[in-house]
Every structure is written in C-alpha cells, then in structure tokens.
C-alpha cells in the first residue's frame, strides 16, 4: 500500500556507501580480467521456461499492436544470445524481477551479478568466484568448501538422494516440514529436505559450494555420469551462513537438448496449473548458430551485502524496498 509519509530510505547511508563500494569493486575485478560489461534489456517479448519461477508482465500498445512484455528474472537468455554472436566473456550487473512473496531474503526487484566465462567449466568458475569473494571481503586466505549434492544428503540426512525410495523421502520431509506425505514429485521432496535440513547446516564458517545435482535438476546445465554411476548436472550453488548466494552451470550448448527441456518445462507448468507464457525461442535459434563452451553464474548482490554488513533483512541493504518504492 502506498504511504506518502514513507519517503526515507530503508538502508542507512553508511550501508548505501558500502553498497556503492561493492558495485565499484565488482566492476574493477572484471575490468582487470578484461571481461566486457553488457547491459541487456529489462523487458522481453519472450520469457524463461522454469516452471517454478513466476514473472512480472507489462501490457502496452505499440504501432497498433497489443504487446505483452516480460520483466527479466535473469539476463541469462539475452547474454547467451550475445555469446552466440561472438561477444566472448561478459558480465552484467543490474536489476532483475520475480513475482514472488517478499521476505527476509526475497524482494520483487533485486540486483544480480551474472557472468559467463568462455572456455571455462563449472570447476574453474567456482575457483574464480572464490577469488572474487576474497577481493570483495578483503580476505586473502578465503577458502570455500566443496561438497557434492549426494554427500550433503548423506552427511546431514543419512539419505541417498539418488537411491532413496519415494516413500522414504515423503516420510523424512513430513518429519521436518509440514509437507511430504501427499507430495509425489521426487525433486520437490528433495528440495523440501534440502532447504529445511541441509541449507541451514552448511556454509556456516566459510562459503560452501554444493555441486553435482541430479540431472533432473539440470536447468540449463550440461549433464554427465559421475564416478558413482549417477547421472548428474554440471551445476553448483553457493551457500553461506544459511543463504543461497549463487547458482552456476557448465552451460548447455546443445540446441536440440535445450528445445527438449523447454517442452518438458511447458508440460510441468501445465501440470502445476501455472499460467501459460511465451518462452523465448530466440535462445534456441541462437544455440543453433553455435554457442562457445563456457560456464556461467548468477550471484545475488543484495544477499552478499547483507552478509557483509551483518544485516538480517534484505530491506536493510536496499535504498527503497517494496514498501517505499
């Protein structure tokens, strides 16, 4: 609700100064690496395929035509189109939007750092993130833990996410959340268990990379068979003090496989009774022209600043949060 009296910023001026310095240091880091900054559109005629992320839309009329634009939830598709056009390694630092409930760590509008490194795999990108964090936190000896998705489950739940029976996952989820027994989607159950049991336990002392997710959670990542025979995604997420900070992939470059996953996502949205939307098929066309081998990651800048400033609510690091926007 709009309140004319709420004119002052949410964050104090000292925090805003730290925010400005953080953005400046990020740009200097990539400038030193000769990674080009790009500035893609916030509005797009096509949207992402992820069935679990809802988008904000904008209706307008242009040149006699009614148009629906989608506000970007990530600059990923646009940046990949640039990679296919020959941009080489690129990064973007800007606003993204998601139609989700606001909360302690969530805002409808937030700042994302996303970058793609041509010639890298996800292991090399994890090492570069570790270097970036060392610079931003001014900690030369910073070391991030690396833990596979399977080992994270085994250590903290004694369940193997690849072999546990559906009934075991349902019962465990029911014991630790208000859901579980009626849920029959395996990945949903794994996510419930991970977020309620594992996430609060990892990365408490130093940041922790969780890697080698099940292939069914591959999103836009390559997949492969690991040493134990499991089909896994070349994907990682970074957690620190109970906060998910980053999500990265060894990027999928196969247009045919990406198109197949779009079809799967569309079916998943239908089964979940989610609103139909126009997927951005231009990504498929770009991949068909050829995308270089690369790894990419998105990092939540506001969440990182929360940790750096010892803040407990995302509103405390924003100039004007949702209630004062």
Residue, then its C-alpha position, 0 to 999 in steps of 0.5 A: x500500500x502506498x504511504x506518502x509519509x514513507x519517503x526515507x530510505x530503508x538502508x542507512x547511508x553508511x550501508x548505501x556507501x558500502x553498497x556503492x563500494x561493492x558495485x565499484x569493486x565488482x566492476x574493477x575485478x572484471x575490468x582487470x580480467x578484461x571481461x566486457x560489461x553488457x547491459x541487456x534489456x529489462x523487458x522481453x517479448x519472450x520469457x524463461x521456461x522454469x516452471x517454478x519461477x513466476x514473472x512480472x508482465x507489462x501490457x502496452x500498445x505499440x504501432x497498433x499492436x497489443x504487446x505483452x512484455x516480460x520483466x527479466x528474472x535473469x539476463x541469462x537468455x539475452x547474454x547467451x544470445x550475445x555469446x552466440x554472436x561472438x561477444x566472448x566473456x561478459x558480465x552484467x550487473x543490474x536489476x532483475x524481477x520475480x513475482x514472488x512473496x517478499x521476505x527476509x531474503x526475497x524482494x520483487x526487484x533485486x540486483x544480480x551479478x551474472x557472468x559467463x566465462x568462455x572456455x571455462x567449466x563449472x570447476x574453474x568458475x567456482x575457483x574464480x568466484x572464490x577469488x572474487x569473494x576474497x577481493x570483495x571481503x578483503x580476505x586473502x586466505x578465503x577458502x570455500x568448501x566443496x561438497x557434492x549434492x549426494x554427500x550433503x544428503x548423506x552427511x546431514x540426512x543419512x539419505x541417498x538422494x539418488x537411491x532413496x525410495x519415494x516413500x522414504x523421502x515423503x516420510x523424512x520431509x513430513x518429519x521436518x516440514x509440514x509437507x511430504x506425505x501427499x507430495x509425489x514429485x521426487x525433486x520437490x521432496x528433495x528440495x523440501x529436505x534440502x532447504x529445511x535440513x541441509x541449507x541451514x547446516x552448511x556454509x556456516x564458517x566459510x562459503x560452501x559450494x554444493x555441486x553435482x545435482x541430479x540431472x533432473x535438476x539440470x536447468x540449463x546445465x550440461x549433464x554427465x555420469x559421475x564416478x558413482x554411476x549417477x547421472x548428474x548436472x554440471x551445476x553448483x550453488x553457493x551457500x553461506x551462513x544459511x543463504x543461497x548466494x549463487x547458482x552456476x552451470x557448465x552451460x548447455x550448448x546443445x540446441x536440440x537438448x535445450x528445445x527438449x527441456x523447454x517442452x518438458x518445462x511447458x508440460x510441468x507448468x501445465x501440470x502445476x496449473x501455472x499460467x501459460x507464457x511465451x518462452x523465448x525461442x530466440x535462445x534456441x535459434x541462437x544455440x543453433x548458430x553455435x554457442x562457445x563452451x563456457x560456464x556461467x553464474x548468477x550471484x545475488x548482490x543484495x544477499x552478499x551485502x547483507x552478509x557483509x554488513x551483518x544485516x538480517x533483512x534484505x530491506x536493510x541493504x536496499x535504498x527503497x524496498x517494496x514498501x517505499x518504492 
